Amino acid sequence: MYSDVLGLEPLTSAWKGITINENMFEDLYRRPLRREQFTKYGIWPQFDVFREGLSSGASYGDGYALQTMLLYDKMDMVESSLKWLSHSTYSPVPEYQLRRESPYYFYERSYSPDAVGKLALDEGCGALNLVTVSEPLKVARLIMGVNSTVTGKVELVPRLPASISESVAENWPLVTSAGIVRVDISCKKENNTYKIIFRTRSGEKIPEVVVRLPSKKKYKRITLKNVSEFSL
């Protein structure tokens, strides 16, 4: 929940909970079955023992873990997790009798291929359960990386996994010191270089925009003052 109130860069925070949370994440990842399943498929099992440790979901399992990976800049893990989320959504294991109208619908309970024959593949809450839609949406928001929780400035912290070349937000509402401002943003990746195009819809100027971009020294920050549009 860090990104909802404190921004998009926990590793720059002095709050002691940051280290505690990362240590907990690493502890969960070191557990043999979870590490094995993640290495094989990219699935982040939601439980250690329940359902044989072979199930997850787009919310409390994969969804929360993927958001943590993004916030802590664990981009190799992000790539594996995102591929699993996409694949398991569109094409779950064939033995799974999941009722839904579209293969693009997120659903509550996913299963590792290794679960077949070991446990009943129950669909639980099924397709379009509210939390299983909202958590992948939050993942998309983190990939775009728009933070306007700090009054007076907007931060852009895009994080594009290896398999995603561009993220686009249209008519996106930003909270600024001047009120709600709607913007169009594009972040494109070419040869591991990010290109940002930013424009306010009605020409309003934003007092301060800070952009974090990957660089040879890990990351660089660019600050722009009183801007209505820019490209980097």
Secondary structure as UniProt FT lines:
FT   HELIX           2..5
FT   HELIX           10..12
FT   HELIX           17..30
FT   HELIX           32..41
FT   HELIX           50..53
FT   STRAND          55..56
FT   TURN            58..61
FT   HELIX           62..71
FT   TURN            72..73
FT   HELIX           75..90
FT   TURN            94..95
FT   TURN            103..104
FT   STRAND          110..111
FT   HELIX           113..115
FT   TURN            116..118
FT   TURN            124..125
FT   HELIX           130..144
FT   STRAND          146..147
FT   TURN            151..152
FT   STRAND          154..156
FT   TURN            162..163
FT   STRAND          166..176
FT   TURN            177..178
FT   STRAND          179..190
FT   TURN            191..192
FT   STRAND          193..200
FT   TURN            201..202
FT   STRAND          206..215
FT   TURN            216..217
FT   STRAND          218..227
FT   STRAND          229..231
//
